Amino acid sequence: MSSWPSGTFLSESSESRQSLDVEEREKILGKLHELSEVLDSTPRIEIFNEPILLPVDDQDDDGWNDSAHENSTKLLSRRLLATTPRNIVKEFLLPHNFERAKLGLPPLRWNKKLADFASSWAHQRQEDCALIHSNSDYGENLFWGSGKGWKPGDAVATWAEEKGYYNYRTNKCDQNKDCLHYTQMVWRESLTVGCARVSCRSGDTFITCNYDPHGNVIGQKPF
């Protein structure tokens, strides 16, 4: 299991904080377990994008663009999640907003545009399952887990555990620890989120969430 945050804008600190309360985490995972039982019986709804023809300039006298016709069979559609089942959305949103509610922060709202972007990037990572960030202006949290058993709530719970490594007074992570997944989750100015999960060719799991507006801004506290 491994994860990667959307940036490295917060510096590190040697001060420590208490980790996520065990009872609280069990409460989160308990709710997510109930949702996962519903998830198992819910079909996934997927579509293919409209084909996008590659730019070409050559054209025969008959007006038929042969290059466009040939290219239309190559790399012209990308598999995207058209409609994320409601129970999957809840599996992502519930633990995010559970952490935000404890801090008096407004809940994140699900955003289809972000979910489509996350799905597109997740499918691009299916071949290698590598924790590589997309090139976007969104905030982004990544998660990798060995095997296919990892669910959305597992990724979010892992990110939430990092709050034990964040020092609010100094606005820094503990030395040699990561807390930037957590600070992105609870970033006050982040209002919407969209996430995706895929099984990689290796059989492992890749999960990504994108946030808008992005968090982890240099010199600012998350809340």
C-alpha positions as CSV (number, residue, x, y, z in Angstrom):
1,M,0.0,0.0,0.0
2,S,1.3,3.4,-0.9
3,S,0.0,6.9,-1.7
4,W,1.2,10.2,-3.1
5,P,-0.1,13.7,-2.5
6,S,-0.9,16.5,-4.9
7,G,2.1,18.6,-4.1
8,T,5.0,19.3,-1.7
9,F,4.1,22.8,-0.7
10,L,4.2,22.2,3.1
11,S,7.6,21.7,4.7
12,E,8.4,19.1,7.4
13,S,8.6,19.4,11.1
14,S,10.1,17.2,13.9
15,E,7.1,17.7,16.2
16,S,4.6,14.9,16.4
17,R,0.8,14.7,16.9
18,Q,-1.5,11.9,18.0
19,S,-2.6,9.6,15.1
20,L,-6.1,9.0,14.0
21,D,-8.3,7.7,16.8
22,V,-8.9,3.9,16.4
23,E,-12.5,4.2,17.3
24,E,-13.1,6.9,14.8
25,R,-11.4,5.0,12.0
26,E,-13.5,1.9,12.9
27,K,-16.6,4.0,12.7
28,I,-15.6,5.2,9.2
29,L,-14.8,1.8,8.0
30,G,-17.9,0.3,9.5
31,K,-20.1,2.7,7.5
32,L,-18.0,2.0,4.4
33,H,-18.5,-1.7,4.8
34,E,-22.2,-1.3,4.8
35,L,-21.9,0.7,1.6
36,S,-19.6,-1.9,0.0
37,E,-22.2,-4.6,0.4
38,V,-24.6,-2.5,-1.7
39,L,-21.7,-1.8,-4.1
40,D,-21.1,-5.5,-4.8
41,S,-24.6,-5.8,-6.3
42,T,-24.6,-2.6,-8.3
43,P,-23.5,-2.7,-12.0
44,R,-20.9,-0.2,-13.2
45,I,-22.2,2.1,-15.9
46,E,-19.6,2.9,-18.6
47,I,-19.5,4.4,-22.1
48,F,-17.0,5.2,-24.7
49,N,-16.1,8.7,-25.8
50,E,-17.1,10.1,-29.1
51,P,-14.2,9.3,-31.6
52,I,-11.8,12.1,-32.1
53,L,-10.2,12.2,-35.5
54,L,-6.5,13.0,-35.6
55,P,-5.6,16.2,-37.5
56,V,-4.8,15.5,-41.2
57,D,-4.3,17.6,-44.3
58,D,-4.2,15.1,-47.2
59,Q,-7.5,14.5,-49.1
60,D,-8.2,12.5,-52.3
61,D,-9.9,14.0,-55.3
62,D,-13.1,12.1,-54.4
63,G,-13.3,14.1,-51.2
64,W,-12.7,11.1,-48.9
65,N,-10.1,11.6,-46.3
66,D,-8.3,8.2,-46.3
67,S,-5.9,9.2,-43.4
68,A,-8.8,10.3,-41.2
69,H,-10.5,7.0,-42.0
70,E,-7.5,4.9,-41.1
71,N,-6.7,7.0,-38.0
72,S,-10.3,6.6,-36.8
73,T,-9.5,3.0,-35.9
74,K,-6.4,4.0,-33.8
75,L,-6.5,5.5,-30.4
76,L,-9.7,7.3,-31.1
77,S,-11.7,6.6,-28.0
78,R,-11.0,6.5,-24.3
79,R,-13.0,4.6,-21.8
80,L,-14.5,7.0,-19.3
81,L,-16.9,6.6,-16.4
82,A,-20.1,8.3,-17.6
83,T,-22.1,7.9,-14.4
84,T,-20.5,7.0,-11.1
85,P,-22.9,4.8,-9.1
86,R,-24.3,6.7,-6.1
87,N,-23.0,4.2,-3.6
88,I,-19.4,4.6,-5.0
89,V,-19.7,8.3,-4.7
90,K,-20.7,7.9,-1.1
91,E,-17.7,5.7,-0.4
92,F,-15.5,8.5,-1.5
93,L,-17.5,11.4,0.0
94,L,-18.4,10.0,3.4
95,P,-14.9,9.7,4.9
96,H,-13.8,13.0,3.2
97,N,-16.7,14.9,4.8
98,F,-16.4,13.1,8.1
99,E,-13.0,14.6,8.5
100,R,-14.1,18.0,7.3
101,A,-17.1,18.0,9.6
102,K,-14.9,17.5,12.7
103,L,-13.1,20.8,11.8
104,G,-16.3,22.7,11.0
105,L,-15.6,22.8,7.3
106,P,-18.2,22.7,4.5
107,P,-18.7,19.3,2.9
108,L,-17.1,18.5,-0.5
109,R,-19.6,18.1,-3.4
110,W,-19.1,15.5,-6.1
111,N,-18.2,16.9,-9.5
112,K,-18.7,14.8,-12.6
113,K,-16.1,16.8,-14.6
114,L,-13.5,15.9,-11.9
115,A,-14.6,12.3,-11.8
116,D,-14.3,12.0,-15.6
117,F,-10.8,13.5,-15.4
118,A,-9.8,11.1,-12.6
119,S,-11.2,8.2,-14.5
120,S,-9.3,9.2,-17.6
121,W,-6.0,9.4,-15.7
122,A,-6.7,6.2,-13.8
123,H,-7.1,4.3,-17.0
124,Q,-3.9,5.7,-18.4
125,R,-2.1,4.3,-15.3
126,Q,-3.6,0.8,-15.7
127,E,-0.5,-0.5,-17.5
128,D,2.0,0.3,-14.7
129,C,-0.1,1.4,-11.7
130,A,2.6,4.0,-11.0
131,L,2.1,6.8,-8.6
132,I,2.6,9.5,-11.3
133,H,0.6,12.7,-11.2
134,S,-1.4,14.1,-14.0
135,N,-0.5,17.5,-15.4
136,S,-3.5,19.6,-14.3
137,D,-4.4,22.5,-12.1
138,Y,-6.5,20.3,-9.8
139,G,-5.4,19.1,-6.4
140,E,-4.7,15.3,-6.6
141,N,-4.3,12.5,-4.2
142,L,-3.1,9.1,-5.4
143,F,-3.2,5.6,-3.9
144,W,-1.7,2.2,-4.8
145,G,-2.6,-1.1,-3.1
146,S,-1.3,-4.6,-3.8
147,G,-4.1,-6.8,-5.1
148,K,-7.7,-6.0,-6.1
149,G,-9.4,-5.9,-2.7
150,W,-8.8,-2.2,-2.0
151,K,-12.0,0.0,-2.0
152,P,-12.4,3.8,-2.1
153,G,-12.8,4.0,1.6
154,D,-9.4,2.3,2.2
155,A,-7.6,5.0,0.2
156,V,-9.4,7.9,1.9
157,A,-8.9,6.4,5.4
158,T,-5.1,6.0,4.6
159,W,-4.9,9.7,3.6
160,A,-6.9,10.7,6.7
161,E,-4.4,8.9,9.0
162,E,-1.8,11.4,8.0
163,K,-3.4,14.1,10.2
164,G,-1.3,12.6,13.0
165,Y,1.8,13.9,11.2
166,Y,0.5,17.5,10.6
167,N,1.4,20.2,13.0
168,Y,-1.1,23.1,12.7
169,R,0.9,25.5,14.7
170,T,3.9,25.3,12.5
171,N,1.9,24.3,9.4
172,K,4.4,21.5,8.7
173,C,4.5,17.8,8.4
174,D,6.6,15.8,10.9
175,Q,10.1,15.0,9.8
176,N,10.3,12.2,7.2
177,K,6.5,11.9,7.3
178,D,3.8,12.8,4.7
179,C,0.7,14.8,5.6
180,L,-0.2,16.4,2.3
181,H,-2.9,14.0,1.4
182,Y,-4.7,14.9,4.6
183,T,-4.3,18.7,4.2
184,Q,-5.7,18.4,0.7
185,M,-8.7,16.5,2.0
186,V,-9.5,19.2,4.6
187,W,-8.4,22.3,2.6
188,R,-11.1,24.9,3.3
189,E,-11.1,26.4,-0.2
190,S,-11.5,23.0,-1.9
191,L,-15.2,22.7,-2.7
192,T,-15.6,19.8,-5.1
193,V,-14.0,16.4,-5.7
194,G,-14.1,13.6,-8.2
195,C,-12.4,10.2,-7.9
196,A,-11.9,7.0,-9.7
197,R,-10.6,3.4,-9.0
198,V,-9.2,0.9,-11.5
199,S,-7.6,-2.5,-11.3
200,C,-4.2,-2.5,-13.1
201,R,-2.8,-5.1,-15.5
202,S,-0.7,-6.3,-12.6
203,G,-3.8,-7.1,-10.5
204,D,-3.1,-4.2,-8.1
205,T,-5.4,-1.2,-7.4
206,F,-4.9,2.4,-8.4
207,I,-7.2,5.1,-6.9
208,T,-7.1,8.9,-7.6
209,C,-9.1,11.9,-6.3
210,N,-9.0,15.4,-7.8
211,Y,-10.0,18.5,-6.0
212,D,-11.1,22.0,-7.2
213,P,-9.9,24.5,-6.2
214,H,-6.6,22.8,-5.4
215,G,-5.1,22.9,-1.9
216,N,-1.6,22.8,-0.4
217,V,-0.8,26.4,-1.3
218,I,2.6,27.6,-0.1
219,G,2.3,29.8,3.0
220,Q,-1.4,29.0,3.7
221,K,-2.9,26.8,6.3
222,P,-5.6,24.3,5.2
223,F,-8.2,25.6,7.6
